[in-house]
Amino acid sequence: MNLNWLTLIVLLLGGLALFLHGMNVMTDGLKAAAGSRLKMFLKAMTRNRWTSLLAGTGITAVIQSSSVTTVLAVGFVSAGLLSFQSTLGVILGANLGTTITAQIIAFKITSASWVMIAFGYLFRVIFSKKSFSEFGTIILGLGMVFLGMTVMSEATEPLKTYEPFIQLMKGLDNYLLAILIGTVFTAAVQSSSATTGVVIVLASQGLVSVEGGIALILGANIGTCITAVLSAIGKPREAMRVAMAHIFFNVAGVMLWFGFIDQLKEIVQVISEGNQARQIANAHTIFNAANTIIFIWLVNPVAKLILWLNPERRTEPELLFPELHSYFLEDKSMALDLANQAIVKLGKRTMKIIDRGIQTATRGTAAELAGLRKKDEAVDRGHAEILSFLQKIRRMTLNQDEAERLENQVEAVNVLETAADLITTDLVEAAEHRIEKGFVSSEITLNMITRLYRVAAEAFAEALDEYKGKEVQEKGALDKETFKNRLQEVRTYLAQRLSEEDDKRISIYRFESEILEAIRRLHSLSRRLERKAG
């Protein structure tokens, strides 16, 4: 029998490309439909290993992508919202959630692929409502998955009677060879779901035995770890730790089952007699479910092992916000959340500067002024790190809500940096003038200025609390008009004191006026920050 190898290879690769692209389209649609609820669900469900397991399973089953689940988990660890141990349950759950993909693929509904593609495309084009468009994207992607399988199935049809290929497939009875092939193929196409789909197509054609198919999907579980490691290179340390945990669970799981492939074949043949495609899918499910049940009890010792193998390195460049890594740009919502967390942390640093500002400016020594100025260096670094991260997000395609949120974050981080500069530059320079001229303001004047400064500082603190999302029940800070009147009262008092006979009166007035102007600007900045809350 002569085969047209060019046609066969083109159809096989084309079918595989359709399958992979369909998976990506379906995943994008599911992510968009789920939205920020995924993050809220993950955060709420990671209290212990069992809830983490359910969270990882549920999210991966919904979005059909274990990599997205991993990005979410690593993001929460980087932001300090989850412990590394908590993510191990999520990883196990993600492995279990991917079995849904194999089960969907194994159903004999490939004949409906064109209908699904047409239906999904029409939904995207006809309906402007976001939820309908996202539903259409999901159906379109699923249709492309099944069309890809149909193309691969038709391409491999001639191989059923091609003796050299039949003999080659018999070589898969060597389980080590089959696992190696599954590993290499998965690493090459960067998708364990693709390997599972190809194996199911071959099994449905009778081209691969059930035990050979099981060995191939065991290899796929190892191959997907290689993908995880490659994606973690150059990423945050937490990402590499997650990849290492993924390797441990999957490789250890394959080692546990290697000697029981024949027994697993017998189990799935009883469950799905006469249907090799379903037998492969069920074997995939049983393998991952059993490994999950075993390893869920070992998350703590595994976490300790990973942390010992991949400890913190003190020689790495110190970043204020290492969680602001391009790795998290894979999920725009997560990236914006992490930026918000960093802005809140930067706000705490700014408030520490504001709290020390008036005391240091009016009574501090030269050394204390230098110390206060030095604190601004960290704020400047943090400001640059956050803006750099926001710049990367801005280059992405954002919807209206995401774009507005990004603009608010840019404004908020600029307000924080400006407020820190106001204290460490304007107030410090005024205080240096005080020390240079050797004068001291009267206690009455200092008390008036200090009280007004505290009002502005309290307004800034309340604005920062509102930005964090905290509900401020009763505002202690004065409203704009009342503050303006108080400010004018102090200005009038300072102007009246100009008539006093004192050689240093002009220098004192200049010093006190500069502090008063800084107080006015600080109160104004608090209102700018307040407008960006929420």
Residue, then its C-alpha position, 0 to 999 in steps of 0.5 A: m500500500n502506498l501512502n501520500w505522506l505529504t498529504l497525511i503529514v499536512l492534514l495531521l499537523g493542520g488538525l493539530a494546529l486547529f485543535l491547539h488554536g481551538m483550545n486557546v480560543m475556548t480558554d480565552g472565552l472561558k477566562a473572559a466569562a469568569g472574569s475577576r470571580l476566579k481570583m475571588f474564588l481562589k482567594a476565598m477557597t485557599r484556607n487549607r489543603w482541601t479547599s485549595l484542592l477544590a479551588g484548583t480543580g474548579i478553576t481549571a475545570v472551568i477555564q480548561s487551562s492549568s497554566v492560568t490557574t498556576v499564574l493566579a496562585v503564584g500571583f497570590v503568593s507573590a502578593g503575600l496573600l497565600s502561602f507557598q504550601s497553599t498553592l500545592g493543593v491548587i496544583l494538585g487540583a489543576n492536575l485533576g481539573t485537566t481530566i475534564t478536557a480528556q473526558i470532553i474530547a472522548f465524547k463522540i460529538t466531532s460530527a457537530s464541529w461545523v455546527m458549533i463553529a458556525f453557531g459560535y461565530l454567529f453569536r460573536v458577530i450578531f450579539s453585542k452583549k458581552s456575555f453572549s459574545e463570550f459564550g459564542t467564543i467558547i462554542l467556537g473554540l470547542g468546535m475548532v477542537f473537535l474539527g481538529m480531531t476530525v481532521m487528524s482522525e481522517a488523516t490517520e485512517p489509511l494507517k489502519t492498514y499500513e503494516p509498518f505503522i502497525q508494527l511501530m505502534k506495537g512498539l508502544d508495548n514497551y512502556l518506557l518508550a511510550i512514556l518517552i514519546g508522550t513526554v517529548f511530544t507534549a514538550a514539543v507542542q506545549s500542551s498535554s491536552a493535545t497529546t491526550g487528544v492525539v492518543i484518543v484519536l489513535a485509540s478510536q482508530g484502533l491504531v494504539s492499544v489501551e495500555g500503549g495509550i495509557a503509557l503515552i498519557l503518563g508521558a504527557n504528564i511528565g512533558t507538561c512539567i517541562t513546559a512549566v519549567l520553561s515558562a518559569i525560567g526568568k520568572p519570580r522565584e515562586a513560579m519556579r517553586v511551583a514548577m518544581a512542585h509540579i515536577f515532583f507530583n507528576v513524575a512521582g505519580v508516573m513512577l507509582w503507576f508505571g508498574f500498574i499499567d496493565q491493571l489500570k487497563e483492566i479497570v478501564q476496560v470494565i468501566s468502558e467496555g468496547n470504547q477505547a477512546r473512553q478507556i483512555a480518558n477514564a485512565h487519565t482521570i483515574f491516574n490523576a485522581a488517585n495521585t491527588i488522593i495520595f499527594i494531598w497528604l504530603v503537601n507540607p513535607v513536599a513544600k519544605l523540600i521545595l523550599w530547601l531546594n530553592p531557597e531565597r538568594r540574598t545576592e539577588p538585586e533587592l526590589l521593593f515589589p518583586e511581585l510586579h513581574s512580567y510573568f503576571l501580565e498573562d492575566k491582566s486582572m491579576a496584574l492590576d491587582l498586584a499593582n494595587q497591592a504595591i501602591v498600598k504598600l508604597g502608601k504606607r511608606t509615604m505615610k511614615i514620611i508624612d508622620r515624621g515630617i512636621q516634627t523633623a522640619t520644625r525641631g529636627t537636627a541636620a542629621e534628622l533632616a538627612g535621615l528623612r530625605k533618605k527615606d524618599e529614596a525607597v519611595d522613588r524606587g517603588h514609584a519607578e517599579i510600579l510605573s514600569f509595571l503599569q506601562k507594560i499593562r498599558r501596552m496590552t489590549l484593555n477593556q474600558d473598566e481595566a483602562e480606567r482602573l489603570e489610569n487611577q493607579v497611575e494617578a495614585v502612585n504619582v500622588l504618593e511620590t509627590a507627597a513624599d517629595l513634598i516632605t523630603t524636599d520642600l519641608v527639608e529645604a525650609a528646615e535647612h534654612r532654619i538651621e543655617k540662619g539659627f532661628v527658632s519659631s515661637e511655640i504658639t506659631l509652631n503649635m498652630i502650624t503643627r495642628l494644621y499639618r496634622v489635619a492635612a496628614e489625617a486627610f491623606a491617611e483617610a484618603l489612603d484608607e479609602y483607596k485600600g477599600k476600607e470604609v471610613q465611617e466618620k472622617g476626622a479630617l476637615d472639609k475643603e472650605t473649613f481647611k481653607n479658612r483655618l489655613q487663612e487664619v494662620r496666614t493672617y497671623l503670620a503676616q501680622r507678626l511681620s511688624e515685630e522688630d526682629d532681625k530674623r523676622i523675614s527669615i522666620y516668616r519665609f520658613e513658616s510660609e514655606i511650611l504652610e504652603a507645603i501643608r496646603r499642597l499636602h491637603s490638596l494631594s489628599r483630595r486627589l488621592e481620595r478621588k482615585a479610591g475604589 
